[in-house]
């Protein structure tokens, strides 16, 4: 079944924005270095603090969620901040519509989060005494959380890109918006650590994360044009 031309054009433009950001990131490696350095450093500090001490699953879940959240805050804002700093935002506005810009940068942020999780998650279980009883639920929870996190932070990054104190403002604005997502990810991760049938017991958390991602991405697509054009 052929896609409508408008859908094909939207996907092509979004992929072009994504390709541009990936090439730019490979040249500077700022966002990748920021999130990975913060993630590995924080994980090392946590490991040295708790060592192989046996802690309860909610504590390990909280530590993992904190590591992922603050690591993400250190690099996800760069998708729009670097456009303003390099003075390329105006060119991007003239050559592309707002929606593909948002979608391209959304996918870029999601890929950054996926890379962070691929590296940090295995290290977390190696460097601590946390036991993962339901790997499938853990992967699904992190995947859904990453989609929602990327959806929300991409819009917030566009909002704060012209501000003076970008880093601090990004974290301050992100936390209250991401609070429902963090609660769902925290509780879902806890169940992945506690039980082998987590998929059945984590229905509430899965519904929350799916709903959050759908609502946040839909709202961001609708609001992004106004944010981007100002």
Residue pairs with C-beta under 8 A, 6 or more apart in sequence:
3 11
10 99
10 100
10 103
13 96
13 97
13 100
13 104
14 99
14 100
14 101
14 103
14 104
14 107
15 104
16 96
16 100
16 104
17 92
17 96
17 100
17 101
17 103
17 104
17 105
17 108
18 104
18 105
18 107
18 108
20 104
21 79
21 104
21 105
21 108
22 108
22 111
24 82
25 31
25 32
25 108
28 82
30 75
30 78
30 82
31 75
31 76
31 78
31 79
31 112
32 75
32 112
32 115
34 74
34 75
34 78
35 71
35 72
35 74
35 75
35 76
35 112
35 115
35 116
36 71
36 115
36 116
36 119
36 120
38 70
38 71
38 74
38 75
39 67
39 68
39 71
39 116
39 119
39 120
40 119
40 120
40 123
42 66
42 67
42 70
42 71
43 67
43 120
43 123
43 124
43 127
44 127
46 63
46 67
46 127
46 128
47 127
47 128
50 63
50 128
50 129
51 129
52 128
52 129
53 129
54 129
55 129
55 130
57 130
57 190
57 193
57 194
58 186
58 190
60 128
60 130
60 193
61 186
61 187
61 189
61 190
61 193
62 186
63 128
64 121
64 124
64 130
64 189
65 182
65 185
65 186
65 189
67 120
67 124
68 116
68 117
68 120
68 142
68 145
68 185
69 178
69 182
70 171
71 116
71 120
72 112
72 113
72 116
72 149
72 153
73 170
73 171
73 174
74 167
75 112
76 109
76 112
76 113
76 149
76 150
76 153
76 154
76 157
76 170
77 153
77 156
77 157
77 160
77 161
77 166
77 167
77 170
78 157
79 105
79 108
79 109
79 154
79 157
80 89
80 105
80 157
80 158
80 161
81 157
81 160
81 161
81 166
83 89
83 92
83 161
84 161
84 162
89 161
92 101
93 228
93 229
98 224
98 225
98 228
98 229
99 221
99 224
99 225
101 224
101 228
102 154
102 155
102 158
102 220
102 221
102 224
102 228
103 221
105 154
105 157
106 150
106 151
106 154
106 217
106 220
107 150
109 149
109 150
109 153
109 154
109 157
110 146
110 147
110 150
113 146
113 149
113 150
114 146
117 142
117 146
121 138
121 142
124 130
125 131
125 132
130 193
131 193
132 138
132 192
132 193
133 192
133 193
133 194
133 195
133 196
133 198
134 191
134 192
134 193
134 195
134 196
134 197
134 198
134 199
135 192
136 198
136 199
137 188
137 191
137 192
137 198
137 199
137 202
138 189
138 192
138 193
138 198
140 199
140 206
141 185
141 188
141 189
141 192
141 202
141 205
141 206
141 209
142 185
142 189
144 206
144 209
144 210
144 213
145 181
145 184
145 185
145 188
145 209
147 213
147 217
148 181
148 209
148 212
148 213
148 216
148 217
149 178
149 181
151 213
151 216
151 217
151 220
152 174
152 177
152 178
152 181
152 216
152 220
153 170
153 174
153 178
154 220
155 220
155 223
155 224
155 227
156 170
156 173
156 174
156 177
157 170
158 224
158 227
158 228
159 173
159 227
160 166
160 169
160 170
160 173
163 169
180 208
180 212
181 209
181 212
183 208
184 205
184 208
184 209
184 212
185 205
185 209
187 202
187 204
187 205
188 198
188 202
188 205
188 206
188 209
191 198
191 201
191 202
191 205
192 198
192 202
195 201
199 206
